Amino acid sequence: MPKRMLLVLGIVGLLAALAVPVIALAIHPAITRDATRVATLTGAGETNPVDSDGSGLGRVTIDARKRLLCYELIVTGINPTAAHIHPGAAGVDGAPIVDFSTFGEALGSSSHGCVRGGDAPTRPVLRDIVENPKEYYVNVHTAANPGGEIRGQLSR
């Protein structure tokens, strides 16, 4: 085969190899960039509504490709003892999958932190939170309501 033909085939093969990741990134944008999901937290959002003076906002930023999850939590009117992300649609309870108190600052009226790698949920779970945020919720617990005082479904 002539050298020129080999060169052309080599360039075409290289371009094809480079195109595959670009196409994959276009199909799965959640894998390639940070995605932020938010939850408005109220006592009425609990599965068994709580008459609470508390309210809050939970924000989660995820980069599934890097297996990185960061959170910001702002609450008023309560003293949180724990905060988590749980799987579960509105009105459905689920076991915690991310415990905010195990990474970052001690929980208070305003706290934040990040978890990466082996301590973070798996990439498929992170992708699912990004793609189906309403199937997950943020729950804040207090001494008065250890099962949860304020809750909100994640949304885009």
Secondary structure, 3 states (H helix, E strand, C coil): CCHHHHHHHHHHHHHHHHHHHHHHHHHCHHHHCCEEEEEEEEHHHCCCCCCCCCEEEEEEEEECCCCEEEEEEEEECCCCCEEEEEECCCCCCCCCCEEHHHCCCCCCCEEEEEEEHHHCCCHHHHHHHHHCHHHEEEEEECCCCCCCCEEEECEC
